[in-house]
Amino acid sequence: MRILFFGDIVGNPGITAVSDVLPLLAESFSPDLIIANGENATRGFGLNYRDAERIKEAGVDVITLGNHWHNRSSIDDFIEEIDGLIRPVNVRDYDFGAGYITLEINGVAVTVVNVLGTAFMKEEVASPTVTMHDVLSSVPEGVVIVDYHAESTSEKSTFAHYFDGQVSAVIGTHTHVQTNDARILPLGTAFISDCGMCGAYESVIGFEPKSVVNRIIFGDPNPMQIEEDCPKCVNAVLIDIDEETFASRRIVPLFYVDGKERVYGKEVL
């Protein structure tokens, strides 16, 4: 079984980038399931109904969220209407939607779980570890993919090692920079600290650099901007999973700029 996972989609450039490159990736790699983190899809913060629809129309099967899951309160009205849209499973005092979804693919149960981390985060959440144990006791045996949305790479790595062999993959999101640590852990769990982002390439994690400098360095109260007319990048990972053991066989990071594959900033020859 092959899973294609897109990193955080940031604004309209991110949605456009995924929409443009997904047909190429689908033809080249024939994924059985396509997942994308959409928590920054609407102007960089949160997700509205139309942008959720656009991500689904691009061909994404499951949309995960993160700490900005409720930046747009309208999500309360549609989170249960969009097929495959899930929010962090361990948020407190929130009764809308679900934190995981189980699908059947090739006769195998595949569960996708969205977990929100704790280190350097402001959100009040239940223990990721305890919550994950509860999820595993509730879902059928099969493939389990975790989107671990957190600031700390060590927190993500600790979680992945703890659940090594209990889940098929732990894919880190949130920091928007693809890390160079994709691997299969000893008991068969695929892991990467951060999958990266989809959005404006010449940017600061998806936002126009000058507006970020003005805000962070000079204290400009105006919102950071997202440049629309710009080169667009896509960061993703491919995961191959054994359908009998549910262990991952390999994880491969992908990086494209304007539809052309790149490696560390250089075009693949």
N, C-alpha and C positions, 0 to 999 in steps of 0.2 A: 504494500500500500504506500502511496506517495502523497505527502502533504506539502502544500505550498503555503507559506506563512509570510505575509507582508508586514513590515514594521509600521510604526505610527504614521498614519496618513495625516499630513498637515495642510489644511486649507484646500482651496480649489486646485492649486498646482498639484497637490498630492493625489486628489481624486482623478484629475486628468492624467497624471503620470501612470497610475495604476490601470485606468481604463485603456490607455494607449498601449501599454506593454503586455497586459494580461493575455490578449489573443496569441501573441508570439510565445509567451511562456507556456500557455496551455497546449499549443501545437508542439513545442519542443520537448516538453517534459511530461505531458499527460497526467497531471495531478488528479487524484481521486477526491481530494477535499481542498478547498481554498479558504484560508482564514486571513483576516486583516484587522489590525487594531485601528479603530476609528474615533478615538476619543478627542483628537485634535482636528477633526475633518471640517468643522464649521468655523471658518475664519480663525483657526488655530486653537479654539477652546470649546470643547463640547461637540455635540452632534445634534443637528436638527433633522426633521423628518425627510426633507427633500434630499439632503446629503446622504442619509442612510439609504434612501432609495437608489441614489446614483451609484453608491458603492455596490449594492446588490445587483443593479443592472449591469455593472462592469463584469460580473461573474463571480463575485465573492459569496461563499456559502455561509460563513459565520463571521460576524463582526463583534470584536471584543472592545472593551472600554478601559477606563483607568481612573486616575484621581480627578479628571475633569468630567466624569460621567454625568454629573448633575449641574454643570455650568449653565445649561439651558434647561430650565424647568419644564419646558414643553415635552421633554422626553418622557415624563410621566404619562402623557396621553397616548404615546405610540410605541413604547418599548415592548409591549406585549403584542403589537400588531405586526412588527417587522420580523419575518421568519429568520431565525439564526442570530438575532441581536441579543447579546448577554452583557451584563454589567458585573463589577467585582462581587464575588460571592460572599465576601466577608465584611461588606459595609454594614454598619449598624443602623437600626431604626429606619430602614427603607424597605417598603413592601412591594414595590413595583418590579416587574420583570423577574428574571432568574439569573443566577451566577454561573450556570453551566447548562449545557445542552447535550443530549445523547442522540446520535444519528446511527443508522445502519448503512454500512458501506461494504459492498462485496460480501454480505452476510456476516459482517463483523460489527459489533457495537463500538462506536467511536464517540468518546465524550470529550468535549472541549470545555475547559474550566478557566475562568478569569479570576485571578487573585491579586489583591492590592497589598503591597508591602508596607512596612512600618517605619524604617529608618529614614529620617529627614523628611518625612511626609506629615502633613497637617491633619489628614483625615482620621477620624475615629473608626478603627476597624477591629474586628475580632481577630484572634490569633490566626495567622495564615496556616500554621502547621495543624492546629486543632481543627480548623475549618476544613482543611484538605482531607484529614482523616475522616471527618464526617461525610464528605462528598464520596470518598472511595468506598465507604460502607453502604452508600445509597445507590450507586450506579452499577450496571451489569459489568461482568468481567469483559475486558476488551482493551482497545487502544485508548489511552488517556493523554490528551495534549493540554498543557498548562501554559497560559499566558500569564507570566508573573510580572506585574507592572510595578516597578520599584526603582528608587533612586540609587540604592547601593548595590554595586556589582557583587560584593561579598555576601550580601543578604540573599541575592538570587542564587549564587553558587552554593551557599549553605543549604538552602531549600532543596535545590536539585540533588545534591549529594545525599541529603536525608531521605528523599523519596526515590533515590536511584533503585531501579528494579520494580518500583511500585507504579510508576507512570512511564509512558513512552517518551515524552519530551517535556522539557521545561524551557520555554522561549522567553527571554527577558525583553521587556519593552519599557518605554518611558524616557530614556536619556537621548534617544534620537541619533546616536552615533553607533554604527555597527562595530562590535568588538571582535578582536582577532583570537577568540577562544572557543570556537565551535568544535565540539567533540562528542564522542560517545563515552559516557561514564562506564565504570567497570561492570555494572550490572545491567547495562543496556538502555539507559536513559539518554536521549539526545539533549544537548545543552548548548546554549549560547547566552552570554550575559546580556547582550542587547542586539536585537535584530536590525536596529537602525530605523530610518524613516523614509517616507515617500513624500516628496515636495520640492521646494525650490532648492536647487543645487548650490548656488552661490548665496549662502544664507548662514545665519546662526540658528541652528536646529529648526530651520524652516522659515525663520523670520528675516526680513530685510535688515542687513547688518547695521546701516546707519541708524535706524530707529531703535535697534537694540543698544547700540553704543550710547545714544542720547538718553535712553531710559536708565541703563545700568550705571554708566560712568557719570553722567551729568544730572541724573535725577529728573529727567523730563517725565511729567505725569501722563503724557499722551500714550495711547496703546501702541504696542509694537505692531509693525505693518507686515503684510505678506505681499511680496511682489508677484504679480500675475504673469507678466511677459518676461519669462526667464527660462534658462535651462532647467529641466526637471529630472530629479533622480528617483530611483526606486531601489530600496534595500529590502531583501527578502531572504528566506532560507527554504531549501528543499529538504525534506526528511523522508527517508525510506524506512518502512517499518515492516517487520515480519508479522504476517497475519495469523500465525499460529502461536508464537510466543509473546507477541505484542512488544517485543524489544526493538529498538531502532538499530538499523544496520549502518546508516550513514546520515550525516547532516552536512549540507553544502551551502555556504553563504552565496548570495547573488547580489550584484551591484550593477545598475544600469543608469546611464545618463542620456536623456533624450532617445531612449530605445536602444542604445549601443552598450554592449557589455563592457565593464571597466574592471580593472584590478588595481587597487590602491592609487586611484586617480589616473591610471593609464588605460588607454583603449586596448582591449584584447585583440591581438593580431590574428 
